[in-house]
Amino acid sequence: MKVGLFIIGDEILSGKRQDAHLATFIELLSRRGMQLAWAQYLGDDRELLTARLREAFAGGDLVVSCGGIGATPDDHTRQAAAAALGRPLALHPEARELIWQRVQQTAAEQGTTADPDHPDTLRRFQMGVFPEGAGLIPNPYNRIPGFFVGSMHFVPGFPVMAHPMMAWVLDRYPQLHRQVGVLERSLIVQGAMEASLTPLMEAIEAQFGGIKVFSLPSVDHPRWGRCIELGVKGSVERLDAAYDALKQGVILSGALISTELVR
């Protein structure tokens, strides 16, 4: 089961706000011995969102989507998710109760009286309108929940809310957690071109299932100048053997190994 991330909002694409989700999500995955397979940035375009979400629902990946689940006119994620599923939207009764608790708390803090029929309250209840059959993702910050359908999970765009909700989502899948250990080994190669190392890389992947070989060339590395970071990542059980084979192949090629890295 691969893991994907949607980050939604015109404000991200326009540069008005900087994304705070990608790095945090990668860190949350890493703590659980997991890795991110893909990420996409999307604007607040309902037609585009519906198409991308439809593909994701069909793909079966574990996906977290951040942003666009509010109740203002520029929020489209809830509606797009329902359209992608072909389901109606409905006010989730537990979500309504959680929102009502938040409304009452806010009113008490302000010294006013909460009214369930006030237009502002009714608008707040819209934040609990989800695709029919959705489950809830608890929000420890202000109680207003996110939602999930299958392996697709939707959380707010605010990092203070989204990040603990992301962690909750990942902990729903303990079967995907792996013992945290060495997941990547690499070496710095000098005096070689990527083209000449490609057959070695292909041979390592063919020989060691569950291992990916990566090549990160640099023309002006501050320490090693023109070089290639060449490495393997993936299955812990096969990592060391794959790395040893990669290293031996580089040595036989006549290239210089400047240093070795472990992550």
C-alpha atoms as one frame of an Amber mdcrd trajectory, in Angstrom:
protein
   0.000   0.000   0.000   1.619   3.228  -1.162   1.222   6.532   0.685   0.247
   9.758  -1.067  -0.379  13.369  -0.096  -2.589  16.066  -1.599  -1.934  19.671
  -0.549  -4.840  21.841  -1.657  -5.208  25.604  -1.848  -4.776  28.493  -4.256
  -2.784  30.278  -1.560  -0.036  27.646  -1.817   0.180  27.834  -5.607   0.190
  31.650  -5.604   2.899  31.850  -2.948   0.742  33.732  -0.429   1.437  30.905
   2.010   4.266  28.416   2.168   3.504  24.722   2.390   4.069  23.391   5.902
   2.709  19.883   5.329   5.075  17.961   3.064   8.141  17.948   5.317   6.087
  17.173   8.416   4.256  14.311   6.734   7.541  12.795   5.574   8.828  13.024
   9.147   5.683  11.401  10.568   6.049   8.582   8.060   9.744   8.160   8.835
   9.032   7.725  12.549   6.873   4.750  11.607   9.312   3.248   9.133   7.146
   4.372   6.200   7.871   6.382   3.060   5.954   8.824   0.880   5.331   7.534
  -2.650   3.882  10.721  -4.183   2.598  14.217  -3.453   0.542  16.695  -5.474
  -0.260  20.391  -5.058  -3.720  21.333  -6.299  -5.641  24.597  -6.472  -9.202
  25.229  -5.327 -10.712  24.016  -8.592 -13.665  21.699  -8.000 -13.551  20.034
 -11.424  -9.823  19.333 -11.166 -10.135  18.158  -7.560 -12.940  15.780  -8.476
 -10.863  14.230 -11.245  -7.754  13.794  -9.078  -9.727  12.456  -6.130 -11.599
  10.006  -8.343  -8.256   8.625  -9.524  -6.990   8.389  -5.957 -10.096   6.615
  -4.683  -9.698   4.081  -7.476  -5.967   3.665  -6.830  -6.288   2.272  -3.315
  -3.318   4.136  -1.831  -3.310   5.476   1.715  -3.863   9.173   1.008  -4.022
  12.260   3.179  -5.522  15.414   1.684  -4.830  18.750   3.412  -7.019  21.800
   2.905 -10.273  22.928   1.384 -12.689  21.273   3.830 -14.039  24.491   5.321
 -17.422  26.030   4.563 -16.496  29.172   2.628 -17.081  29.557  -1.128 -13.421
  28.866  -1.934 -13.474  25.457  -0.204 -14.300  22.642  -2.606 -12.684  19.479
  -1.253 -15.723  18.012   0.521 -17.916  18.536  -2.515 -15.251  17.189  -4.884
 -14.811  14.070  -2.742 -18.543  13.392  -2.822 -18.660  13.908  -6.585 -15.656
  11.624  -7.063 -17.414   8.901  -5.076 -20.820   9.467  -6.638 -22.321   9.929
  -3.166 -24.529  12.673  -1.718 -23.292  15.053   0.941 -24.911  14.792   4.366
 -24.457  16.377   7.775 -22.667  13.797   9.891 -24.515  13.599  13.249 -21.350
  13.128  15.321 -19.642  15.953  13.461 -22.647  18.191  14.149 -22.408  17.432
  17.858 -18.681  18.164  17.948 -19.197  21.448  16.108 -22.042  22.367  18.443
 -19.773  21.725  21.436 -17.225  24.077  19.895 -19.879  26.738  19.272 -21.027
  26.508  22.892 -17.461  26.729  24.176 -16.773  29.809  22.064 -19.995  31.465
  23.214 -19.132  30.797  26.858 -15.674  32.311  26.380 -17.247  35.411  24.819
 -20.006  35.699  27.461 -22.801  35.127  24.931 -25.453  32.450  24.422 -25.105
  29.779  21.755 -28.060  29.400  19.393 -28.243  26.225  17.235 -30.516  28.009
  14.757 -28.439  31.151  14.351 -27.259  31.630  10.727 -23.607  31.620  11.847
 -24.124  28.329  13.686 -25.843  26.791  10.664 -22.910  27.850   8.519 -20.519
  26.233  10.985 -22.521  23.005  10.786 -21.641  22.939   7.085 -18.112  21.956
   8.124 -19.615  18.623   9.195 -21.240  17.925   5.831 -19.303  15.008   4.365
 -19.841  12.342   1.705 -22.433   9.889   2.925 -20.887   7.045   4.910 -17.710
   8.934   5.869 -15.910   8.324   9.144 -14.486  11.072  11.355 -10.899  12.134
  12.003 -10.640  13.734  15.461  -9.295  17.272  15.670  -7.564  17.853  19.025
  -7.243  21.587  18.401 -10.868  22.706  18.159 -12.982  19.528  17.873 -14.107
  20.244  14.289 -13.331  16.917  12.613 -11.926  15.841   9.314 -13.272  12.791
   7.539 -12.227   9.646   5.746 -13.714   7.259   3.231 -11.820   4.009   2.843
  -8.112   4.807   2.689  -8.675   8.456   1.682  -8.384  10.941   4.536  -9.236
  14.648   4.568  -7.893  17.139   7.112  -7.856  20.959   7.365  -5.156  23.116
   5.864  -4.131  24.683   9.192  -0.898  22.945  10.277  -1.756  23.146  13.989
  -4.810  20.991  13.250  -3.606  18.960  10.300  -0.379  17.561  11.727  -1.793
  15.712  14.765  -4.629  14.516  12.532  -2.064  13.156  10.057  -0.442  11.212
  12.889  -3.846   9.785  13.875  -4.393   8.641  10.298  -1.042   6.864  10.089
  -1.687   5.118  13.382  -4.842   3.604  11.882  -2.509   1.448   9.796  -0.138
  -0.300  12.229   0.277  -3.095   9.697   2.177  -0.651   7.485   4.580   0.413
  10.222   8.059  -1.048  10.046  10.877  -1.215  12.513  12.738   2.039  12.121
  16.300   1.348  11.065  18.681   1.949   8.208  16.536   2.494   5.121  19.147
   4.034   2.843  22.864   3.597   2.162  24.846   5.530  -0.406  28.317   6.549
  -1.468  29.851   9.573  -3.127  31.346   8.654  -6.489  33.848  10.830  -8.351
  35.373  10.300 -11.759  32.345   8.595 -13.306  29.359   9.546 -15.465  25.780
   8.484 -14.774  25.554   6.808 -18.178  28.431   4.482 -17.348  26.872   3.534
 -14.002  23.361   2.917 -15.349  23.925  -0.765 -16.248  25.165  -1.399 -12.690
  22.097   0.321 -11.247  19.771  -1.734 -13.425  21.537  -4.956 -12.452  21.215
  -4.206  -8.716  17.464  -3.576  -8.982  17.026  -6.743 -11.039  18.967  -8.823
  -8.531  17.501  -7.438  -5.301  13.713  -7.264  -5.158  12.338  -4.508  -2.927
  15.418  -2.339  -3.499  15.552   0.916  -5.449  18.797   2.398  -6.699  19.099
   6.184  -6.868  21.563   8.561  -8.475  21.894  12.226  -7.441  24.514  14.003
  -9.584  26.016  17.328  -8.581  28.256  19.632 -10.598  29.258  21.953  -7.755
  28.894  20.146  -4.436  30.433  22.363  -1.704  32.576  19.481  -0.465  33.033
  17.022  -3.312  32.609  19.213  -6.398  31.475  17.227  -9.434  30.199  13.944
  -8.052  27.342  11.456  -7.916  25.632  10.270  -4.762  24.824   6.674  -5.685
  22.812   4.540  -3.300  20.162   1.997  -2.489  16.988   2.242  -0.413  14.087
   0.009   0.478  13.797  -3.396   2.109  15.883  -3.463   5.299  16.406  -7.203
   4.915  18.164  -6.833   1.572  19.686  -3.385   1.951  23.177  -4.376   3.079
  23.627  -7.059   0.420  22.431  -4.688  -2.317  24.742  -1.949  -1.069  27.737
  -4.281  -0.991  27.028  -5.325  -4.581  26.661  -1.685  -5.631  29.914  -0.682
  -3.945  31.802  -3.578  -5.519  30.454  -2.608  -8.924  31.651   0.974  -8.510
  35.105  -0.196  -7.469  35.326  -2.496 -10.509  34.344   0.440 -12.736  37.472
   2.305 -11.654  35.587   5.255 -10.148  36.686   6.892  -6.881  34.545   6.487
  -3.750  34.978   9.610  -1.614  32.783   8.685   1.339  29.914   6.437   2.416
  26.594   7.599   3.908  23.972   5.878   6.056  20.468   7.259   6.675
